[in-house]
Amino acid sequence: KHHGREYPREYHFPPFFTLQPVDETRAQQARVWGALVRSYCKHHGRTRLVLAEALDHPPFANPHISRKLKREAAEYFIVEMAMQNGRTVRAQRCWCFGIDPWSGLRGFRIGL
């Protein structure tokens, strides 16, 4: 339990913070990350995250096991989350995205 909420069991497993090389495992990992980010944002009433600011904090980092998601992995999971919601996105240097708590990703605001 962190910050008054439960995290999925994978959040406490160090390999969860590393992009997995096996396609099937990575696809499952992407589903869990998408659910985790949506749940985190809903729990904290957040509708927008700026990736550059979020990487050092939950849900992208777990200080209890000294792990954090690398930017490339976070970008991959955000793109997967967008595709799961019928959106497409292009990678840029700064990622800002909105979360609709009921349906997942609401939209991207991407810029420098």
C-alpha positions in Angstrom: 0.0 0.0 0.0 1.4 3.4 -1.0 -0.1 6.8 -0.5 -3.3 5.2 0.8 -4.0 3.0 -2.2 -3.4 -0.6 -3.3 -1.1 -1.3 -6.2 -1.2 -4.4 -8.3 1.2 -7.2 -7.1 3.4 -6.6 -10.2 4.2 -3.1 -8.9 6.3 -4.8 -6.1 8.2 -7.0 -8.6 11.4 -5.3 -10.0 11.1 -6.7 -13.5 7.7 -4.9 -13.9 9.8 -1.7 -14.3 11.8 -3.1 -17.2 10.3 -3.4 -20.7 10.0 -7.2 -21.2 11.6 -8.7 -24.3 9.0 -11.5 -24.9 6.0 -10.2 -27.0 3.3 -12.0 -25.0 4.8 -10.9 -21.6 5.3 -7.3 -22.8 1.6 -7.2 -24.0 0.4 -8.3 -20.6 2.8 -5.8 -19.0 1.4 -3.0 -21.1 -2.2 -3.9 -20.1 -1.2 -3.8 -16.4 0.6 -0.5 -16.8 -2.4 1.0 -18.6 -4.7 -0.1 -15.8 -2.3 1.1 -13.2 -1.9 4.6 -14.7 -5.7 5.0 -15.2 -6.3 3.8 -11.6 -3.7 6.1 -10.2 -5.0 9.1 -12.0 -8.6 8.3 -11.0 -7.6 7.8 -7.3 -5.7 11.1 -7.2 -8.2 13.0 -9.3 -5.6 13.7 -12.0 -6.6 14.3 -15.5 -3.2 15.2 -16.9 0.3 13.9 -16.4 3.5 15.4 -17.8 5.8 12.4 -18.3 9.0 14.3 -17.6 7.7 15.3 -14.2 6.0 12.0 -13.4 8.8 9.5 -14.0 10.4 10.0 -10.5 7.1 9.4 -8.7 4.4 6.8 -8.4 3.1 5.1 -10.4 6.2 5.2 -12.6 8.5 4.8 -9.7 8.4 2.5 -6.6 10.9 3.8 -4.0 10.2 0.8 -1.7 12.1 -1.5 -4.2 14.3 1.3 -5.6 12.9 0.9 -9.1 11.5 3.3 -11.7 10.4 3.0 -15.3 12.8 4.3 -17.9 11.4 7.0 -20.1 11.5 4.8 -23.2 9.4 2.1 -21.5 7.0 4.7 -20.2 6.5 6.1 -23.7 6.0 2.6 -25.0 3.3 1.9 -22.4 1.6 5.2 -23.1 1.5 4.5 -26.8 0.0 1.1 -26.1 -2.6 2.7 -23.8 -3.5 5.1 -26.5 -3.8 2.3 -29.1 -6.0 0.3 -26.7 -8.3 3.3 -26.7 -8.3 3.7 -30.5 -5.8 6.6 -30.6 -2.5 7.0 -32.3 0.4 9.1 -31.2 3.9 10.2 -32.3 6.8 10.4 -29.8 8.1 13.8 -28.9 10.4 15.1 -26.3 7.7 16.0 -23.8 4.7 13.9 -23.2 1.5 15.3 -21.7 -1.6 13.2 -21.7 -5.1 13.3 -20.2 -6.9 10.5 -18.5 -10.6 9.9 -18.7 -11.3 7.8 -15.6 -14.1 5.9 -17.2 -12.6 5.0 -20.6 -8.9 5.4 -20.2 -6.9 7.8 -22.3 -8.8 11.0 -23.2 -6.2 12.7 -25.4 -2.7 13.7 -25.8 -1.1 17.0 -25.7 2.4 16.6 -27.0 5.0 19.3 -27.5 8.5 20.4 -26.7 
